[in-house]
């Protein structure tokens, strides 16, 4: 799914260049990059936890149930 084309990215880049300025733009882009890097790392950890829980649940469901025989 294509959310934005090159013209939109170019417009946003030019707008950021005008508003933020050429002096602070690299700092802002670096900060945004670090933020998205941390966000991707946290979402990966979150997904790994859900997959681990799902895997444990599947293992638990696949075990045969042990019944106690009380009719001895």
Beta strands, then each sheet from edge to edge (+ up, - down):
end
